[in-house]
Amino acid sequence: MGRHIVSRSLVICAMVLGLVALTVPAAAQTGQVRGKVTDAEGKPVEGAKVTIQQLDNNTKFEVKSKKNGEFMQIGLPPGQYKITAEKDGLSASKTNRISLDMAEVNLTITKGGASMEGVSKEERAKAEAKVAGIKAAYAEAAALTNAGKNDEAIAKFNEVLKDVPKCAECYMGIGLANTNKKDYPAAEAAFKQVLTLDPNSADAYNGLATIYNDQKQFDKAKEMSAEAMKHAPAGAAGGGGADAMYNAGVISWNANDFAKAAENFAAAVAANPNHAEAHFMLGQAYLNQGKLPEAGKEFEAYLKIAPNGPNAAKAKANAEMLKAYIK
């Protein structure tokens, strides 16, 4: 029996609709900044303290520049920021708006380094209007994808990319739309582009796992699923890496590695006890292994969580059959 990777439509909601005030993982609503700290001679500065201060509420983030002078901070709420680099009495500051894409801010520290905070109201309003337009186009692309209008969605995501060429979420949306179309080469290229921009994207690894699983390239699918679990953010909605573990179980199930599938489904349930599909598939795996009482408990758990779910009828039939048989 073949199974599919979990919830592609939910992934598009989380990654794309996060910009239009829906209830989604916080990571889908944040920006990133990276840059390089150099001295007056253009040499990289290691160990400079980089303070990233949101001007709206004075929230601060601090990082240190690496040996090559580079720094990066993720998880920044969209807004106007003052970014300051300091070391040994030298400093430099810039003001920058952080929104959908990866902002780049390079700083050259000097004695009494000047601040570049002077942004007029007109300039700020213009920038905010542009961001609002990008968000609207982005949300439209998401709606088109969820409506099954994949070609139109891809065109709209590409419109956003003209203004925000480093929009990893846009490439994620393109990958998902192409997955829906079963255009696997195009989907693969898009997911890999996400990883170029964000090497820690669990969603992109899950996307690759999905398309490899669909093409029965199970070794590659397992590899990508393992990467997804490695990079799944702790505390994310759905029990951290529960979806990634479930997907790993699906891949093992489709590859007829039932023992490994059971292990992955059990891990998904442990990570998120309300993951209905993981309970159902763990029940199936236990059936396969002859663990009948355990299987019955998993089908009953599924019915409590999702009494009207897609597998409710089968879970109910299995649970009733097992009760009768075990008696």
N, C-alpha and C positions, 0 to 999 in steps of 0.2 A: 504494500500500500504506500503510495507516494504522499508526501505532505509538502506544504509550502512554507516558505519563510514568513514570519509573522508580520502582519499589520503594515503593509506598504503605505496605505492611505494615512495611517496614524503618523508615520514618519514624515510624510509631507506636511501634515498639520504642525508637527512639532518644529520642523526646521524652517518652514516658510511662514505659517500663519503666526508665528511668534512675534512678528513685527506689527501685528494689528490687534494687540491687547486681548488675546485669548489666553486661556489658562494652559500654559505649556512649560516645559522645563526652562529654568532661568537661563541656561546656557544659550538657548536659541534667541535671547533678547539682548545679548551683550556684544560689545565690540572689543577690539584688540589694538594695541599699539606696539610698535617695535621701532628701533632706531640704533644709532651708533653715537658714542661719545668720543670726541677727538680733542686734542689740544691745539694750540695755535699753529703748530707745525703740521697738523693733519695726522698726527700719530694717534692710534687708539689708546684710550684711557681705561685701564682695568680698575675695578673696584670703586668706581664713582657711584655715589648714592643718587638714584634717580627717583624723584618724588612726582607722582602723578596725582594731581589734586583736581577734583571736580569742582568747578566754580559755583555751581548751583547750590551745593550743600556742604562743601568743604570736606567731603569724603576723600581720604588719602590712601594711596597705594605706594609702596616703596619696593624697589628692586635694586640690584647691584649690576653694574656693567661687567661683562665677561672679559677674558683676556684680549679678545679681539675688539673690545669696546662696545659690543652689541648688548642690547637689552630688549626684553619683551615682557608685556603684561597682558593677560587675557582676562575675560570676565568683567569688562568695564561697562557700566550702564551708559547708554548713549547720552552725550552732553558735551558741554564746553569744558576743556581741561587746561590747566597750567602744568607744564612738564618742565621740571628743573633738575639739572645735573650739577653735583657738587663734589669737589675733592681738593683737599690741601689748600683751601682758601680760594680756589677757582670755581667759577660757576657760570651757568648759562640757563636761560629760560625761554620757552616758547609757549604760546597759547594755540591750541589746536582743537577742532571739533572731532569727536570720535562718534561714528555712526555705524553703518553696516559693514564696511570693508575694514581691512587691516590698515590702520593709519601708520604712516612712517614719519618719524620726527628725529632728525639728526641734530646733535647739539655740539658746539665747539666751546669748550670752557676756557674762560680767560679771567684775569683779575678784574673784579667788579663787573662781571658779565651782565650785559643789558637784557632786560625783559622785553618780550615782544607781545605784551598784553593788549596793545592798542587795536582793538577790533571795533569798528563803528557799529551802531545799531542797524544801519542800513545793510552793511555787509553781513551781519549776523542774521538779519531777517531774510536776506536773499539765500543764504546758506541753508537756513531752516526750511524755506519754501522748497528748495531743491531736494532736500532730504525727504520732505513730505511727499513730493511727487514720486520719488524713487520707491518709497514705502507703498504708495498706492499701486504702482505698477507691479511691485513684488507680490502684493496681496492678490492682485488680479491674476497673476501667473499661477498662484496657489489654487485659486478658485477654479481656474480652467483645468488644472491637473486633476483636482478632485471631481470635476464634472466629466472626466474622461476625454477632454479636448486636448490631447497631448501635444499635437503639432502647434496649436495656438499657444499653449503654455510655454513651449520651448522658445517660440518667437518672442514672447513677452519677457522671459528670463534673459534672452539675448539683448533685449532693449535695455534692461537694467545694467547688464554687463558693460554697455557702452559708457555709462556714467560711473560704474563701480567695477572696474576690470578685475579686482581682486575679491569679488563677492563669492566666497566659498559656498554659501547657502544657495546661490543661483545655480552653480554647477551641480550642487546636490539635487536641486529641483529638476534640472535637465536630465541628470542620471536617472531619477525616478520616473520621469515621463517616458524616457526611452526604454526603461525596463518594462513599463506598462505596454509599450508598443512591441516589445520583444526585439528591439533593435539593440542587441547585446554589445556589438562593437562600439556604438555611440555611447551607450550607458557606461561601459567600461572606461572609455576615454574621459567621460565627465567625472566619474568617481575618482579616477586617478588625479584629475586636475584639482579636486577638492583636497586630496592628500598632499599635493604640491603646496597648496596654500595653508592647509591645516593638517600637519602630519599626525595629529592626535584625534582625528575625527573618527569616533567609533561608528557613526552613521555611514560614513563612506566605506569603511571596512565591511559593515553589514550589507551595504549595497553590492559590493563586489562578491561577497559570499552568496547573496541571492542569485546573481546572474550566473555564477559558476555552478551553483546548485541546480538551477533551471536547465543548464546545458550538460548536467551529469558529470561535470568536472569536479568530482568530490574531493580530491586531494587539495586542489586549489581553494575550494570552498571551505574546507576545514581550516586551512592556513589563514584565510581571511577572517573566518569566524573567531579563531583564537586571537587574532589581532584586535578584533572588535571587543572581545572580553577584556583584553589587556588595557584598552584605552577607554572603556566605559567609565563615565564619571561616577564616582561614589556619591550616593545620595540622590541620584537623578530620579525623576519620576518613574514609577514602575519598578522600584527596587534596585536601582543602580544598573548592574549588568544583566538583569533577569532576561530581558529580550535577547541579548546577545547569547546567553547560555541556552535559551530555548532554541534559537536559530542553530546553534551548534548541535543541539540534539536532533533537530530536523535533518540536518546534513548527514549526521551519523545514521539516522534511521533510513534515509533514502539510499545510503551506501550499504545497508544491511549490517551495520555494526550496532546491533541492538543493545549490547552491554554498555557501550559508550553512550549511546542515546539515552539509556535510563539514567546514567550518571549525570549527563547534562541536564535532563529534565528535572531530576531531583535537585540539582544545584539551582535551577531557575526557581523552583518552588521555595527553596530555602531563602533565596534572595528576595522573593516577592510572593508571599503566601496567597495573594489574591490573583495570581496569574492563572486564569482559568484554563487556557489552552495547554499550559505546562502540566497542570494536573491531569487533563484528559490524556495527553500523550504519555505521561508517566504511567497512567493506568494501562494504556495499550502496551507499553514496554514491559510492565509487570506481568500482564497476560502472556506475553511472548516468552517470559522467563518462567512461567508456571507459578508465580507468586500471587495466587488468587485472592486471599484476604486483603493483601496490600493493594491490588488492583481495584477491588471493590471500594476501598476507602477513597482512592483517588477519583473514581467516577462520582462518588457521592459528594466529594469536595467540589468537583466541577459544577454539579447541579446546584449546590448552595450558592456558588459565586455567580454562575451564569445559567439560571433556570430556563432562559429562552435563547441561550447561545446557539451557535451554528452546529455544535455537536451534542446538544441537549438530548435529542431523541436517542442517539446512539449510546450516550453515557447512561441514560435511564434504562435502556434495554440491557446493557451490559451489567449494570448494578443489580437489576432484578434477577437476571440469569445467574449471577454469581451467588446471590443470597440463596436462591433455590438449590443451587448445586452444592454449596458449602454445607447446608443443612443436611 
